[in-house]
Amino acid sequence: MAITRDDVRRVAALARLQLTADEEDRFTADLNHILDAFTTLQQLDTSDVEVMRPLDTEIVPPRDDVVLNPPAGDELLANAPDRHDRLFHVPKIIE
């Protein structure tokens, strides 16, 4: 199945892209080249290739959740222009 220039125009319209005629030609050729590469890959004999195990099957034990840098509340709020207890006080901007 080959990609036509009309296919490229349709996808460009869906993506709201404005392509020049040269860009349409280049994308048509590039996409057809990609499809040809996949066709070549589909023709390879993979019967002797061992099936790989999925990479996410190994269970890694979770590490302990340890706080290494405890929050320094007063130091963080020291430069706040306006604060309420341990919170920054900012003006309301949405009505």
Secondary structure, 3 states (H helix, E strand, C coil): CCCCHHHHHHHHHHCCCCCCHHHHHHHHHHHHHHHHHHHHHHCCCCCCCCCCCCCCCCCCCCCCCCCCCCCCHHHHHCCCCCEECCEECCCCCCC
